[in-house]
Amino acid sequence: MDQGSAAGTGGTFISLSDTEQRCYSGLYALCQPDSSGKPAAGKVAELFRASQLPAETLHQ
């Protein structure tokens, strides 16, 4: 996952600091992406539940 990657499906680009890049790369790795680079849905759901964000926020 590089800094030039489009975020989400909207094609919006964001700039990350080195610290943010390491953090998000670590979170992505926790989701155990498969050989195609897609994260495992169950692991993503687990990460979202652990975030304790309101359901309304997660559904956006």
C-alpha positions as CSV (number, residue, x, y, z in Angstrom):
1,M,0.0,0.0,0.0
2,D,1.8,3.1,-1.2
3,Q,1.0,6.7,-0.5
4,G,0.0,7.2,-4.1
5,S,-2.9,4.7,-3.9
6,A,-6.4,5.9,-4.3
7,A,-8.4,5.8,-1.1
8,G,-11.7,3.9,-1.3
9,T,-13.5,3.8,-4.6
10,G,-13.8,7.5,-5.2
11,G,-10.2,7.9,-6.5
12,T,-9.4,10.5,-3.9
13,F,-5.7,10.7,-3.1
14,I,-4.5,11.5,0.4
15,S,-1.0,12.2,1.6
16,L,0.2,10.3,4.7
17,S,3.1,11.1,7.0
18,D,5.7,8.3,7.5
19,T,4.1,7.6,10.9
20,E,0.6,7.4,9.4
21,Q,1.9,5.2,6.6
22,R,3.5,2.7,9.1
23,C,0.3,2.7,11.2
24,Y,-2.1,2.0,8.3
25,S,0.3,-0.5,6.7
26,G,0.4,-2.4,10.1
27,L,-3.4,-2.3,10.3
28,Y,-3.7,-3.6,6.7
29,A,-1.3,-6.4,7.5
30,L,-3.4,-7.4,10.4
31,C,-6.3,-8.0,8.0
32,Q,-4.2,-10.8,6.4
33,P,-4.5,-9.8,2.7
34,D,-4.5,-12.7,0.3
35,S,-2.2,-13.1,-2.7
36,S,-4.2,-10.6,-4.7
37,G,-3.8,-8.0,-2.0
38,K,-7.4,-8.1,-0.9
39,P,-7.9,-8.2,2.9
40,A,-9.9,-11.0,4.5
41,A,-13.5,-9.8,5.2
42,G,-13.6,-11.4,8.6
43,K,-10.4,-9.7,9.7
44,V,-11.6,-6.3,8.4
45,A,-14.9,-6.7,10.3
46,E,-13.0,-7.7,13.4
47,L,-10.8,-4.5,13.1
48,F,-13.9,-2.3,12.6
49,R,-15.6,-3.8,15.7
50,A,-12.4,-3.2,17.7
51,S,-12.4,0.4,16.6
52,Q,-15.6,0.9,18.7
53,L,-16.8,3.5,16.1
54,P,-20.6,4.0,16.0
55,A,-22.4,1.7,13.5
56,E,-23.6,4.8,11.6
57,T,-19.9,5.8,11.0
58,L,-18.9,2.3,9.9
59,H,-21.8,2.2,7.3
60,Q,-20.6,5.3,5.5
